[in-house]
Amino acid sequence: MTILKERQKRIDDAIALRESDRVPITANGQCYPMYNAGYTVADAVYDFEKYVDAMIRYVTQYEPDAADGSLTIAGLGPVYELIRPKNLVWPGAPDNRISKNSTHQFIEYAVLQEEDMDFFMKDYTGWLLSKGYPAISGLLESMAGWEFARHKADFYMDGLINMLSTPESREMIQTIWKIADMQAELNRKRMKLREKLTELGFPVNIGGARVLVPFDGYSDFYRGTLATMSDLYERPEVIFHFMDRNIEYVLEDITKQSKIAPGKWVFIPLHKGMDTFLSDRQYKDFYWKYLQRMINHIIDAGMVPHVYTEGPYNSRIRHLAEVPKGKVVYSFEKVDPECVKRELGDIACIQGIFPIYLLHYGTKQQVIDEAKRLIDILAPGGGYIFSTDAGFDHAKPENVEAMFDTVKTYGKR
């Protein structure tokens, strides 16, 4: 058996709740590979080849069982400069708002204003084109005020043609074409990197698909956290209206992705489902019933749901158990490992939990001790992939090495 197949078998065994020769490890280095290779994060954001070099160095040095988890915005700096997003800042950007050694940061604000609620409910596409896009992108500001409904469907389409042919619209459309070409080239480079990592013996299970629970989409990009909290009590019908429509789009995206990358993982980060954010009733009504549909649809499409539970998640574990056995990977940030093993150990693969603060600030012995403690709790019987509770950045190299070495020695069956 080749080393590639050995590593993939460990991952597959863990998902299927089987024990393998040892505990697999897939720690997400995030920005660490760049620092480790002597680059800034901004270098990787503006030069994809530097990102390639950093990733190859990272996997060949530490030899994880899969090359999953990396800097998602690698190579996108020039694209962002053309889009001019208003809700995102990135390292290396012309305004230098964040450090060149930071990961990207989202800026949350209410894109959907209260006075536009009726418009949003009645004509989502019209709102998105004339209100939503101009509010999040400098490139798309010329779309503000577009009124497609005013232009009748006839053979001449004069109004529509005039609207799309203003100097501002022409410049915007030409820039969009340029961005499409840039992204296509970047996708080709990403595919070559995946092929190279595979040639080196490292499986790449992430298929590139990333979907959001509808409630998170509403809160993250439409209303912001604070306004969403008010909407839960004052405008729940608006939230449900959005989610019931949006879930259909999400499921369609999953189906499309399954045709491009069958068998791969679909990443679902849970931004607002944590213990302290929603009541249990709200979690069931606004969150879990949609997430459960997504998980089941991913499984039915022949892919693997990779669910990352951000924040404390102890009170939600009983809901997470309501999925088909041996088909789901739950990656945890903050959870009681004994509780999650007891409640999910025979249902889903458990990942994460190891605290990145130990890699950043702990001693080598603390890293070893915590790794062993988690292996003792979570490894028996299978169904466990060792990983950190989040992507790590400014970690001590000796601690990263100690983590990998401990899993590969202590984690043997």
PENOR-V376397 format. One record per residue. RES is the residue in three letters. PHI is phi in degrees with one decimal (999 if undefined). Layout:
res: <RES & RES>
phi: <PHI & PHI>
This chain:
res: <MET & THR & ILE & LEU & LYS & GLU & ARG & GLN & LYS & ARG & ILE & ASP & ASP & ALA & ILE & ALA & LEU & ARG & GLU & SER & ASP & ARG & VAL & PRO & ILE & THR & ALA & ASN & GLY & GLN & CYS & TYR & PRO & MET & TYR & ASN & ALA & GLY & TYR & THR & VAL & ALA & ASP & ALA & VAL & TYR & ASP & PHE & GLU & LYS & TYR & VAL & ASP & ALA & MET & ILE & ARG & TYR & VAL & THR & GLN & TYR & GLU & PRO & ASP & ALA & ALA & ASP & GLY & SER & LEU & THR & ILE & ALA & GLY & LEU & GLY & PRO & VAL & TYR & GLU & LEU & ILE & ARG & PRO & LYS & ASN & LEU & VAL & TRP & PRO & GLY & ALA & PRO & ASP & ASN & ARG & ILE & SER & LYS & ASN & SER & THR & HIS & GLN & PHE & ILE & GLU & TYR & ALA & VAL & LEU & GLN & GLU & GLU & ASP & MET & ASP & PHE & PHE & MET & LYS & ASP & TYR & THR & GLY & TRP & LEU & LEU & SER & LYS & GLY & TYR & PRO & ALA & ILE & SER & GLY & LEU & LEU & GLU & SER & MET & ALA & GLY & TRP & GLU & PHE & ALA & ARG & HIS & LYS & ALA & ASP & PHE & TYR & MET & ASP & GLY & LEU & ILE & ASN & MET & LEU & SER & THR & PRO & GLU & SER & ARG & GLU & MET & ILE & GLN & THR & ILE & TRP & LYS & ILE & ALA & ASP & MET & GLN & ALA & GLU & LEU & ASN & ARG & LYS & ARG & MET & LYS & LEU & ARG & GLU & LYS & LEU & THR & GLU & LEU & GLY & PHE & PRO & VAL & ASN & ILE & GLY & GLY & ALA & ARG & VAL & LEU & VAL & PRO & PHE & ASP & GLY & TYR & SER & ASP & PHE & TYR & ARG & GLY & THR & LEU & ALA & THR & MET & SER & ASP & LEU & TYR & GLU & ARG & PRO & GLU & VAL & ILE & PHE & HIS & PHE & MET & ASP & ARG & ASN & ILE & GLU & TYR & VAL & LEU & GLU & ASP & ILE & THR & LYS & GLN & SER & LYS & ILE & ALA & PRO & GLY & LYS & TRP & VAL & PHE & ILE & PRO & LEU & HIS & LYS & GLY & MET & ASP & THR & PHE & LEU & SER & ASP & ARG & GLN & TYR & LYS & ASP & PHE & TYR & TRP & LYS & TYR & LEU & GLN & ARG & MET & ILE & ASN & HIS & ILE & ILE & ASP & ALA & GLY & MET & VAL & PRO & HIS & VAL & TYR & THR & GLU & GLY & PRO & TYR & ASN & SER & ARG & ILE & ARG & HIS & LEU & ALA & GLU & VAL & PRO & LYS & GLY & LYS & VAL & VAL & TYR & SER & PHE & GLU & LYS & VAL & ASP & PRO & GLU & CYS & VAL & LYS & ARG & GLU & LEU & GLY & ASP & ILE & ALA & CYS & ILE & GLN & GLY & ILE & PHE & PRO & ILE & TYR & LEU & LEU & HIS & TYR & GLY & THR & LYS & GLN & GLN & VAL & ILE & ASP & GLU & ALA & LYS & ARG & LEU & ILE & ASP & ILE & LEU & ALA & PRO & GLY & GLY & GLY & TYR & ILE & PHE & SER & THR & ASP & ALA & GLY & PHE & ASP & HIS & ALA & LYS & PRO & GLU & ASN & VAL & GLU & ALA & MET & PHE & ASP & THR & VAL & LYS & THR & TYR & GLY & LYS & ARG>
phi: <999 & -70.5 & -62.3 & -61.5 & -68.5 & -62.0 & -66.0 & -64.6 & -62.7 & -61.6 & -66.4 & -62.6 & -61.8 & -63.4 & -62.7 & -82.7 & 68.1 & -107.4 & -79.4 & -117.7 & -65.8 & -160.9 & -67.1 & -75.9 & -129.9 & -135.2 & -54.7 & -82.5 & -74.7 & 46.8 & -88.0 & -57.0 & -56.0 & -68.3 & -60.4 & -63.6 & -92.5 & 88.9 & -104.5 & -87.6 & -64.5 & -59.9 & -56.3 & -71.6 & -70.3 & -107.1 & -139.9 & -63.0 & -65.7 & -68.0 & -63.8 & -59.0 & -60.5 & -64.3 & -67.6 & -65.1 & -61.9 & -62.8 & -70.8 & -74.5 & -77.3 & -103.2 & 51.5 & -70.2 & -82.4 & -156.6 & -94.1 & -90.6 & 90.8 & -164.3 & -81.6 & -69.4 & -99.8 & -55.3 & 83.1 & -91.6 & -53.1 & -61.1 & -66.9 & -61.8 & -63.0 & -81.1 & -70.5 & 52.5 & -65.6 & -94.5 & -111.5 & -149.2 & -123.0 & -140.4 & -67.3 & 90.8 & -64.1 & -56.5 & -81.4 & 52.0 & -74.6 & -128.6 & -63.4 & -68.7 & -111.8 & -104.5 & -81.3 & -69.0 & -130.9 & -90.6 & -108.8 & -98.2 & -156.0 & -81.0 & -75.8 & -85.8 & -87.1 & -58.7 & -69.2 & -102.4 & -59.1 & -64.3 & -60.4 & -60.5 & -72.7 & -84.4 & -142.9 & -60.9 & -63.4 & -62.1 & -63.6 & -60.9 & -72.5 & -94.7 & -123.1 & -67.4 & -60.9 & -61.4 & -78.7 & -114.8 & -142.6 & -64.6 & -60.7 & -98.4 & -62.9 & -68.4 & -79.4 & -58.1 & 90.7 & -57.6 & -131.3 & -64.8 & -63.0 & -77.1 & -98.9 & -71.3 & -87.6 & -135.0 & -76.4 & -95.2 & 52.7 & -58.3 & -62.4 & -64.1 & -62.3 & -64.4 & -63.9 & -86.1 & -115.7 & -64.6 & -54.5 & -64.6 & -68.3 & -61.4 & -63.1 & -62.2 & -64.7 & -63.9 & -67.3 & -61.1 & -61.4 & -62.3 & -62.6 & -59.6 & -66.3 & -63.9 & -69.6 & -63.1 & -66.2 & -65.1 & -64.3 & -64.0 & -66.2 & -62.4 & -64.5 & -63.7 & -64.5 & -59.4 & -64.2 & -65.8 & -61.8 & -65.2 & -60.0 & -78.3 & 99.8 & -117.3 & -61.5 & -119.7 & -85.8 & -67.9 & -90.2 & 99.2 & -76.4 & -142.4 & -127.6 & -113.4 & -60.6 & -51.2 & -62.0 & -66.5 & -61.3 & -63.1 & -73.0 & -69.8 & -115.3 & -107.2 & -117.4 & 81.2 & -63.6 & -64.0 & -65.7 & -63.3 & -61.3 & -69.0 & -63.1 & -55.2 & -104.8 & -98.1 & -140.0 & -61.2 & -65.7 & -68.5 & -62.5 & -63.3 & -60.2 & -64.4 & -65.5 & -65.8 & -80.4 & -64.9 & -60.8 & -66.9 & -65.2 & -61.4 & -64.2 & -63.4 & -62.2 & -63.1 & -60.8 & -62.8 & -64.6 & -63.7 & -81.7 & -88.7 & -133.3 & -61.0 & 84.3 & -82.7 & -85.3 & -114.4 & -85.8 & -127.2 & -79.5 & -99.7 & -81.5 & -125.6 & -100.1 & -63.7 & -52.0 & -91.2 & -103.1 & -127.2 & -69.2 & -62.6 & -63.5 & -64.0 & -61.0 & -65.9 & -78.9 & -94.7 & -126.5 & -64.2 & -63.1 & -80.7 & -61.4 & -61.4 & -61.4 & -64.2 & -59.4 & -63.4 & -68.2 & -61.4 & -63.1 & -62.9 & -83.6 & 82.8 & -121.2 & -114.7 & -68.8 & -114.8 & -102.5 & -104.0 & -91.7 & -73.1 & 82.0 & -65.5 & -136.2 & -62.5 & -76.1 & -97.8 & -57.7 & -62.9 & -74.1 & -62.3 & -73.9 & -87.2 & -139.2 & -60.8 & -72.6 & 67.6 & -129.3 & -123.4 & -111.2 & -105.3 & -103.4 & -108.8 & -92.1 & -128.1 & -160.3 & -73.8 & -61.5 & -68.0 & -66.1 & -68.2 & -67.4 & -66.8 & -87.0 & -118.8 & -56.4 & -104.9 & -122.9 & -140.3 & -74.3 & -104.7 & -138.0 & 87.4 & 81.9 & -62.0 & -74.5 & -68.0 & -62.3 & -68.8 & -68.7 & -81.7 & -123.6 & -82.3 & -90.6 & -58.7 & -67.3 & -63.8 & -62.5 & -62.0 & -63.8 & -69.8 & -61.3 & -64.6 & -61.8 & -67.7 & -63.0 & -59.8 & -81.5 & -100.2 & -79.2 & -54.7 & 86.9 & 88.6 & 78.8 & -139.8 & -117.1 & -70.2 & -161.3 & -80.8 & -76.8 & -164.4 & -69.5 & -105.4 & -122.2 & -84.2 & -83.7 & -76.5 & -54.8 & -66.2 & -74.9 & -62.9 & -62.0 & -63.7 & -62.9 & -62.9 & -62.8 & -64.9 & -63.4 & -73.1 & -101.1 & -71.4 & -83.6 & -71.5 & -74.9>
